[in-house]
Amino acid sequence: MPPPKTTTTTLPCSIPTLFLAFTTLSFLCFSLFFLYNKNPSFPNPQATLQTSQNSIKVYVADLPRSLNYGLLDQYWSSSVPDTRISSDPDHQIRPKPTKNQKFLDYPENPLIKQYSAEYWITGDLMTPENLKFQSFAKRVFDCNQADVVFVPFFATLSAEMELAKGKGNFRRKEGNEDYRRQKQVVDIVRYSDAWKRSGGKDHVFVLTVVEYDPIALVSGYMYSENATSYLDFFVGFAGLVCGLSCLAAGCFASEFEVHSLADPVAMWHLRAEIAPAIILVVDFGGWYRLDSKSSNGSSSDMIQHTQVSLLKDVIVPYTHLLPRLQLSENKKRSTLLYFKGAKHRHRGGIVREKLWDLLVNEPGVIIEEGFPNATGREQSIRGMRSSEFCLHPAGDTPSSCRLFDAIQSLCIPVVVSDNIELPFEGMVDYTEFTVFVAVDDALKPRWLVDRLRSISVKQRNEFRRNMAKVQPIFQYDNGHPGGIGPISPDGAVNHIWKKVLQKLPAIKEAVLRERRKPPGVSVPMRCHCT
């Protein structure tokens, strides 16, 4: 009997083909699910992070008007010109603002204007909410809802007004109006509930840097350039350099150290009282420096300041004094390298004298003394706009306003300053438009000139295009009277608040660590943070 026939059913698709089809269908289902489901069962960490960083909530401490805009009332009501400059643009040339204006203009005096960050930051916070649609800082009126507390004290203007009197009493307390104002601010802020809650670690002060030159005082020649001011102090008076250690290590205010030479002068008498706060400065030069008696720069000679740190504080731009040059307006540049300023400086600025002697007779290089009055300003505009490169050597401090004037002039900065700190690092890549040169290399005969000449025209043009892209980042002025009005979303004020936001995780951690300590317990200093 023949075997029975076996019936075989043939599937239209093979098993691998079905598996592939199933996998494809599953993938499409999941894709459609995430595309249309706006509330998935688990959050997207990246989306959450972006949402949390679209603004910073700022509470403005309640200070009397006399400590901010009232100072401008006082400044403009004075008829006495600044004794430190030969031609005061505010009291000898420029017409005064209209009386009874609530928000007056900031001074055009170059000694003061270069430090005007306090004015523009405060103006943004004072702007009505319906006009703040481009501001990164969102003002709140309950300190418990705030990320930070901003203290609207015009500390630099207060100091400069005292210094402009030229009476040599800035470091004395008696008869010093700036000291009186400093003390008033500290008394108000330190006894507030907001300060007690955080120990001041979430408070923000604007303390820009001003320094003095004792040799200039001996000679009686009061000079100021873009970088620093010669102030009416006495030679060798002791400076206050007390501070705190870094927040990340949870350190407390340490001991006082007294050294000669100059210190930053905004809040000079009471800076130690506000040291835990977030400090906005244009430079750390007055804090981080070598002692004048140091012979070899060894660590044992270094002043171990712990009052400021990049972990908690923010470097902000100087206000540029020269107008912006658009890339479309750029013309052929006939000079290789340009510098205008003072030859004789101190500390790290000694390198400037050596560079001066090396470069002054080099073909294609213009090195000249200068003063930021009306004539000096016009010379600087012409010099920077007609030069390929602009020299930026260290002065009394590692940085100066000159760097930001060069950027606005599309003159490629050449930084010869080993210890410089720059605004918005991490947001701005300075190597895309700046030439950085080690001091040791720059002081070799012809090394710097040869280095600059070796940079091709193509690379110079690329530097200039990159510079044009970042020009707005270093601009404060919003073009509105009194600084009250919408600001540029890409301007300096917004970038400052974004940098402050980056500091908040470490600051909040420090506040919480402080709260859980039993009464009387302190943490010893563990680190020196730079």
C-alpha positions as CSV (number, residue, x, y, z in Angstrom):
1,M,0.0,0.0,0.0
2,P,1.5,3.2,-1.0
3,P,2.2,5.7,1.8
4,P,-0.4,8.4,2.3
5,K,0.3,11.7,0.6
6,T,1.5,14.5,2.8
7,T,-0.2,17.8,2.3
8,T,2.2,20.8,2.7
9,T,0.9,24.3,3.3
10,T,3.3,27.0,2.0
11,L,3.2,30.3,3.8
12,P,3.3,33.4,1.6
13,C,6.2,34.8,3.7
14,S,9.2,33.2,5.5
15,I,9.7,33.4,9.2
16,P,12.5,36.0,9.0
17,T,10.3,38.2,6.8
18,L,7.5,38.1,9.3
19,F,9.9,39.0,12.1
20,L,11.2,41.9,10.2
21,A,7.7,43.1,9.5
22,F,6.7,42.8,13.1
23,T,9.8,44.7,14.2
24,T,9.2,47.5,11.7
25,L,5.5,47.8,12.8
26,S,6.6,48.0,16.5
27,F,9.1,50.7,15.8
28,L,6.4,52.7,13.9
29,C,4.0,52.4,16.8
30,F,6.5,53.6,19.4
31,S,7.5,56.5,17.1
32,L,3.9,57.6,16.7
33,F,3.4,57.2,20.5
34,F,6.2,59.6,21.3
35,L,5.3,61.9,18.5
36,Y,1.7,62.5,19.5
37,N,1.8,61.9,23.2
38,K,2.7,65.2,24.8
39,N,2.7,63.7,28.3
40,P,4.6,60.4,28.3
41,S,4.8,58.4,31.4
42,F,8.4,59.3,32.0
43,P,10.0,62.7,31.6
44,N,12.7,63.7,29.1
45,P,15.6,64.9,31.2
46,Q,17.0,67.1,28.4
47,A,13.7,68.8,27.9
48,T,13.3,69.3,31.7
49,L,16.8,70.9,31.8
50,Q,16.1,73.3,29.0
51,T,12.8,74.4,30.6
52,S,14.5,75.1,33.9
53,Q,17.2,77.3,32.3
54,N,15.2,79.7,30.3
55,S,15.3,82.4,33.0
56,I,16.7,83.2,36.4
57,K,14.3,84.6,39.1
58,V,15.7,87.7,40.7
59,Y,14.5,89.5,43.8
60,V,15.7,93.1,44.1
61,A,16.7,94.1,47.6
62,D,14.8,97.1,48.9
63,L,17.4,99.9,49.1
64,P,16.7,103.7,49.3
65,R,16.9,105.5,46.0
66,S,19.8,107.5,47.4
67,L,22.0,104.4,46.9
68,N,21.4,104.0,43.2
69,Y,19.6,106.5,41.0
70,G,19.8,109.1,43.7
71,L,23.6,109.1,43.2
72,L,23.0,110.1,39.6
73,D,20.8,113.0,40.8
74,Q,23.7,114.0,43.0
75,Y,26.3,113.6,40.3
76,W,24.5,115.6,37.7
77,S,23.5,118.4,40.2
78,S,27.2,119.0,40.9
79,S,29.0,121.8,39.0
80,V,32.5,120.6,40.1
81,P,34.5,118.8,37.4
82,D,36.4,115.6,38.1
83,T,39.8,116.7,39.3
84,R,41.5,113.6,37.9
85,I,41.0,114.5,34.2
86,S,41.8,117.7,32.3
87,S,38.5,117.8,30.4
88,D,35.3,116.5,32.2
89,P,32.7,115.6,29.5
90,D,29.9,115.7,32.0
91,H,30.5,119.0,33.8
92,Q,32.4,121.0,31.2
93,I,31.2,119.9,27.8
94,R,28.0,117.8,27.8
95,P,24.6,119.4,28.6
96,K,23.1,118.2,31.9
97,P,20.0,115.9,31.8
98,T,16.6,117.3,32.4
99,K,15.8,117.8,36.0
100,N,13.2,115.6,37.8
101,Q,13.9,112.8,35.3
102,K,13.4,109.6,37.3
103,F,16.1,107.6,35.6
104,L,19.1,109.8,34.6
105,D,21.9,108.9,32.2
106,Y,25.1,107.3,33.4
107,P,28.2,109.5,33.3
108,E,30.2,109.8,30.0
109,N,33.3,110.5,32.1
110,P,35.5,107.6,30.8
111,L,36.9,106.9,34.3
112,I,33.4,106.0,35.4
113,K,31.6,104.9,32.2
114,Q,33.9,101.9,31.7
115,Y,32.5,100.4,34.9
116,S,28.8,101.0,34.2
117,A,27.6,97.4,34.4
118,E,25.8,98.2,37.6
119,Y,23.6,100.7,35.8
120,W,22.6,98.5,32.9
121,I,21.9,95.4,35.1
122,T,19.7,97.5,37.4
123,G,17.9,99.2,34.5
124,D,16.9,95.9,33.1
125,L,15.4,94.8,36.5
126,M,13.6,98.1,36.8
127,T,12.0,97.9,33.4
128,P,8.3,97.1,33.4
129,E,7.5,93.4,33.0
130,N,5.6,94.0,29.7
131,L,8.9,95.3,28.2
132,K,11.1,92.6,29.5
133,F,10.2,90.0,27.0
134,Q,13.8,89.5,25.9
135,S,15.3,89.5,29.4
136,F,16.8,86.4,30.9
137,A,16.3,87.8,34.4
138,K,12.7,87.6,35.6
139,R,12.0,89.9,38.5
140,V,10.0,88.4,41.4
141,F,8.7,90.3,44.4
142,D,8.9,87.6,47.0
143,C,12.4,86.7,48.0
144,N,11.3,83.1,48.8
145,Q,10.6,82.6,45.1
146,A,13.9,84.0,43.9
147,D,17.0,82.2,42.7
148,V,19.2,85.2,43.7
149,V,18.8,88.5,45.5
150,F,20.3,91.5,43.6
151,V,21.6,94.4,45.6
152,P,21.0,97.6,43.5
153,F,23.8,99.7,45.0
154,F,25.8,101.7,42.5
155,A,29.0,100.9,44.4
156,T,31.4,102.0,41.6
157,L,29.7,105.3,41.0
158,S,29.7,105.9,44.8
159,A,33.4,105.3,45.0
160,E,34.3,107.3,41.9
161,M,32.3,110.3,43.2
162,E,34.3,110.3,46.4
163,L,37.6,109.8,44.5
164,A,36.7,112.7,42.1
165,K,36.8,115.1,45.0
166,G,40.5,114.7,45.1
167,K,40.8,115.3,48.8
168,G,42.8,112.2,49.6
169,N,40.3,110.9,52.1
170,F,39.0,107.8,50.3
171,R,40.5,105.3,52.7
172,R,39.5,107.3,55.7
173,K,36.1,106.8,57.2
174,E,35.6,110.2,58.7
175,G,34.0,112.6,56.3
176,N,33.8,109.9,53.6
177,E,30.4,109.8,51.9
178,D,31.2,106.6,50.1
179,Y,32.0,104.8,53.4
180,R,28.7,106.1,54.8
181,R,26.8,104.6,51.9
182,Q,28.7,101.3,52.1
183,K,27.8,101.0,55.7
184,Q,24.1,101.8,55.0
185,V,23.9,99.1,52.4
186,V,25.5,96.5,54.6
187,D,23.3,97.4,57.6
188,I,20.2,97.0,55.4
189,V,21.2,93.8,53.6
190,R,22.8,91.8,56.3
191,Y,19.9,92.2,58.7
192,S,17.3,91.2,56.1
193,D,15.5,87.8,56.2
194,A,16.9,86.9,52.8
195,W,20.5,87.3,54.0
196,K,19.9,85.4,57.2
197,R,18.3,82.5,55.2
198,S,21.4,82.0,53.0
199,G,24.2,83.7,54.8
200,G,24.4,86.0,51.8
201,K,25.6,83.3,49.4
202,D,22.7,83.9,46.9
203,H,23.1,87.7,46.9
204,V,24.6,89.5,43.9
205,F,26.8,92.6,44.1
206,V,28.4,94.5,41.3
207,L,31.9,95.5,42.3
208,T,34.0,96.7,39.4
209,V,37.7,97.3,39.8
210,V,39.5,100.6,40.2
211,E,43.1,101.0,41.2
212,Y,45.6,103.7,41.9
213,D,49.3,104.5,41.1
214,P,51.3,105.9,44.0
215,I,54.1,107.1,41.7
216,A,51.6,109.2,39.7
217,L,50.5,110.8,43.0
218,V,54.1,111.7,44.0
219,S,54.6,113.4,40.6
220,G,51.2,115.1,40.9
221,Y,50.2,113.8,37.4
222,M,46.7,112.3,37.7
223,Y,46.2,110.0,34.7
224,S,43.7,107.4,33.8
225,E,43.5,105.2,30.8
226,N,40.9,102.7,29.6
227,A,42.2,100.1,32.0
228,T,42.6,101.7,35.4
229,S,42.4,105.0,37.3
230,Y,44.9,106.8,39.3
231,L,43.2,107.6,42.5
232,D,43.8,110.1,45.2
233,F,45.3,107.8,47.8
234,F,48.6,107.9,49.8
235,V,51.5,105.7,48.9
236,G,51.8,102.4,50.7
237,F,48.5,102.5,52.7
238,A,47.5,99.1,53.8
239,G,44.8,97.3,51.8
240,L,42.0,95.1,52.9
241,V,42.2,91.7,51.4
242,C,40.2,89.6,53.7
243,G,38.0,86.9,52.3
244,L,36.2,83.6,52.2
245,S,37.3,80.3,50.8
246,C,35.5,78.6,48.0
247,L,31.9,77.7,48.4
248,A,32.2,74.2,47.1
249,A,34.4,73.3,50.1
250,G,32.1,75.1,52.5
251,C,34.8,77.3,54.0
252,F,34.2,80.4,56.1
253,A,35.6,83.9,56.3
254,S,39.3,83.6,57.1
255,E,41.9,85.9,58.4
256,F,42.8,89.4,57.3
257,E,45.9,89.9,55.2
258,V,47.5,93.3,54.8
259,H,49.7,94.2,51.8
260,S,50.8,97.3,50.0
261,L,49.8,98.5,46.5
262,A,46.2,98.9,45.3
263,D,43.0,97.0,45.8
264,P,39.7,97.2,44.1
265,V,37.8,100.1,45.7
266,A,34.1,99.5,45.1
267,M,32.8,98.6,48.6
268,W,36.4,98.9,49.7
269,H,35.8,99.5,53.4
270,L,33.2,96.7,53.9
271,R,34.0,94.2,51.2
272,A,34.7,91.5,53.8
273,E,31.2,91.9,55.1
274,I,29.7,90.9,51.8
275,A,32.4,88.3,50.8
276,P,30.0,85.3,50.8
277,A,27.9,86.9,48.0
278,I,28.2,86.4,44.3
279,I,30.4,89.3,43.1
280,L,30.3,90.6,39.6
281,V,33.8,92.1,38.7
282,V,35.7,93.1,35.6
283,D,38.9,91.6,36.9
284,F,40.4,89.6,39.7
285,G,43.6,91.6,39.4
286,G,43.2,93.4,42.7
287,W,42.7,90.2,44.6
288,Y,45.0,87.7,42.8
289,R,48.5,89.2,42.5
290,L,52.0,88.7,43.6
291,D,53.2,90.7,46.6
292,S,55.4,93.6,45.7
293,K,58.3,92.1,47.6
294,S,58.1,88.8,45.7
295,S,61.3,88.0,43.9
296,N,60.5,84.9,42.1
297,G,56.7,84.4,42.0
298,S,56.9,81.3,44.1
299,S,53.7,80.1,45.9
300,S,55.1,81.1,49.3
301,D,55.2,84.7,48.1
302,M,51.7,84.6,46.6
303,I,48.9,86.4,48.4
304,Q,46.4,83.7,49.1
305,H,43.2,85.6,48.6
306,T,40.0,83.6,49.1
307,Q,37.4,86.3,48.8
308,V,36.7,85.8,45.1
309,S,36.6,82.7,43.1
310,L,35.4,81.6,39.6
311,L,33.3,79.0,41.4
312,K,30.9,81.7,42.7
313,D,31.8,85.0,41.1
314,V,31.3,86.2,37.5
315,I,33.7,88.2,35.3
316,V,31.8,90.8,33.4
317,P,32.9,93.0,30.5
318,Y,34.1,96.5,30.8
319,T,31.8,99.0,29.0
320,H,33.5,99.8,25.8
321,L,34.3,103.4,25.2
322,L,34.7,103.3,21.4
323,P,31.7,102.9,19.0
324,R,31.0,99.7,17.2
325,L,32.3,99.1,13.7
326,Q,30.1,96.9,11.5
327,L,31.9,94.3,9.4
328,S,30.4,95.8,6.3
329,E,32.1,99.1,7.2
330,N,35.5,97.6,7.6
331,K,38.2,99.0,5.3
332,K,41.8,98.1,4.4
333,R,44.1,98.3,7.4
334,S,47.5,99.8,6.9
335,T,49.1,99.3,10.3
336,L,50.2,95.9,11.7
337,L,50.0,96.5,15.4
338,Y,48.5,99.4,17.5
339,F,48.7,100.3,21.2
340,K,47.6,103.5,22.9
341,G,48.0,103.9,26.7
342,A,50.4,104.5,29.5
343,K,53.9,103.0,29.3
344,H,54.6,102.8,33.1
345,R,52.5,100.4,35.1
346,H,53.0,98.2,38.2
347,R,53.0,94.5,39.1
348,G,52.1,92.5,36.0
349,G,52.1,95.7,34.0
350,I,55.9,96.0,34.2
351,V,55.9,93.8,31.1
352,R,54.3,96.7,29.2
353,E,57.4,98.9,29.6
354,K,59.6,96.1,28.2
355,L,57.2,95.5,25.3
356,W,57.1,99.2,24.6
357,D,60.9,99.4,24.2
358,L,60.9,96.3,22.0
359,L,58.2,97.5,19.7
360,V,58.2,101.3,19.5
361,N,60.6,101.4,16.6
362,E,59.3,98.4,14.7
363,P,58.0,99.1,11.1
364,G,54.2,98.9,10.9
365,V,53.8,99.2,14.7
366,I,52.3,102.3,16.4
367,I,52.9,102.6,20.1
368,E,51.8,105.9,21.7
369,E,50.9,107.5,25.1
370,G,47.3,108.3,25.4
371,F,44.5,109.7,27.6
372,P,40.8,108.9,27.2
373,N,39.7,112.5,26.7
374,A,37.9,113.7,23.5
375,T,41.2,114.0,21.5
376,G,42.5,110.6,22.8
377,R,39.2,109.0,21.9
378,E,39.3,110.1,18.3
379,Q,42.9,109.0,18.0
380,S,42.0,105.6,19.4
381,I,39.1,105.2,16.9
382,R,41.4,105.9,14.0
383,G,44.3,103.8,15.3
384,M,42.2,100.7,16.1
385,R,40.2,100.8,12.9
386,S,43.3,101.2,10.7
387,S,45.3,98.4,12.4
388,E,45.2,94.6,11.9
389,F,46.1,93.8,15.5
390,C,45.6,95.7,18.8
391,L,48.0,95.0,21.6
392,H,46.6,94.1,25.0
393,P,49.4,93.9,27.6
394,A,48.7,93.6,31.3
395,G,48.5,96.9,33.2
396,D,47.9,97.3,36.9
397,T,45.5,94.5,36.4
398,P,45.5,91.7,33.8
399,S,42.6,93.1,31.7
400,S,41.3,96.5,30.6
401,C,38.6,98.2,28.7
402,R,41.0,98.3,25.7
403,L,40.2,94.7,24.9
404,F,36.5,95.5,24.4
405,D,37.3,98.6,22.4
406,A,39.4,96.5,20.1
407,I,36.6,94.0,19.6
408,Q,34.1,96.8,18.8
409,S,36.7,98.2,16.3
410,L,37.2,94.7,14.7
411,C,40.9,95.0,15.6
412,I,42.2,91.5,16.4
413,P,43.3,91.5,20.1
414,V,46.8,90.4,20.9
415,V,46.7,89.4,24.6
416,V,50.0,89.4,26.5
417,S,48.7,88.8,30.0
418,D,49.3,85.3,31.5
419,N,46.8,85.7,34.3
420,I,43.9,87.3,32.5
421,E,40.3,86.1,33.2
422,L,37.7,86.9,30.5
423,P,33.9,87.3,30.5
424,F,31.6,84.5,29.5
425,E,34.3,81.8,29.1
426,G,32.5,78.6,28.0
427,M,30.0,80.7,26.1
428,V,32.6,82.5,24.0
429,D,35.7,80.9,22.5
430,Y,38.2,83.7,22.4
431,T,40.7,81.7,20.4
432,E,38.4,82.2,17.4
433,F,39.2,85.9,17.2
434,T,42.1,86.6,19.6
435,V,45.8,85.9,19.6
436,F,47.2,84.8,23.0
437,V,50.9,85.2,23.6
438,A,52.9,84.1,26.6
439,V,54.8,86.9,28.3
440,D,58.1,85.1,27.9
441,D,57.6,84.7,24.2
442,A,56.4,88.3,23.7
443,L,59.6,89.7,25.3
444,K,61.9,87.9,22.9
445,P,63.2,90.4,20.3
446,R,61.1,90.4,17.1
447,W,59.2,87.3,18.2
448,L,55.8,89.0,18.5
449,V,56.1,91.0,15.2
450,D,57.2,87.8,13.4
451,R,54.3,85.9,14.9
452,L,51.7,88.4,13.7
453,R,53.2,88.7,10.3
454,S,53.0,84.9,9.9
455,I,49.2,85.0,10.3
456,S,47.7,84.8,6.8
457,V,45.2,87.3,5.3
458,K,42.7,84.5,5.2
459,Q,43.1,83.8,8.9
460,R,42.9,87.5,9.8
461,N,39.6,87.8,7.9
462,E,38.3,84.7,9.6
463,F,39.2,86.2,13.0
464,R,37.4,89.4,12.0
465,R,34.2,87.6,10.9
466,N,34.2,85.7,14.2
467,M,34.7,88.9,16.1
468,A,31.8,90.6,14.4
469,K,29.6,87.7,15.6
470,V,30.4,88.3,19.3
471,Q,30.4,92.1,19.3
472,P,26.8,92.3,20.6
473,I,27.7,90.0,23.6
474,F,29.9,92.7,25.0
475,Q,27.4,95.6,24.7
476,Y,25.4,96.9,27.6
477,D,23.6,100.0,26.2
478,N,20.1,99.2,25.2
479,G,19.5,102.5,23.5
480,H,16.6,103.6,25.9
481,P,16.6,106.7,28.1
482,G,17.8,105.8,31.6
483,G,18.5,102.3,30.5
484,I,14.8,101.4,31.0
485,G,13.4,99.3,28.2
486,P,13.9,96.1,26.3
487,I,17.4,94.8,26.1
488,S,19.2,92.8,23.4
489,P,18.6,89.0,23.9
490,D,22.3,88.5,22.9
491,G,23.7,91.4,25.0
492,A,26.0,91.6,28.0
493,V,23.2,91.8,30.6
494,N,21.6,88.5,29.6
495,H,24.9,86.8,29.4
496,I,25.8,87.9,32.9
497,W,22.7,86.4,34.3
498,K,23.3,83.2,32.4
499,K,26.7,82.9,34.0
500,V,25.1,83.6,37.4
501,L,22.7,80.8,36.8
502,Q,25.6,78.4,36.1
503,K,26.9,79.1,39.7
504,L,23.6,78.3,41.4
505,P,24.0,74.5,41.9
506,A,27.2,75.0,44.0
507,I,25.8,78.0,45.8
508,K,22.6,76.1,46.7
509,E,24.6,73.2,47.9
510,A,26.7,75.4,50.1
511,V,23.6,77.0,51.6
512,L,22.1,73.6,52.5
513,R,25.4,72.4,54.0
514,E,25.5,75.5,56.1
515,R,22.0,75.0,57.4
516,R,22.5,71.4,58.7
517,K,25.6,72.3,60.9
518,P,24.9,72.3,64.6
519,P,25.3,75.7,66.3
520,G,29.0,76.6,66.9
521,V,30.4,74.2,64.4
522,S,32.6,75.6,61.7
523,V,34.4,74.0,58.7
524,P,38.1,74.8,58.4
525,M,39.5,76.2,55.2
526,R,40.4,73.3,52.9
527,C,41.3,74.8,49.6
528,H,42.4,77.9,47.7
529,C,40.2,78.2,44.6
530,T,41.3,80.1,41.5
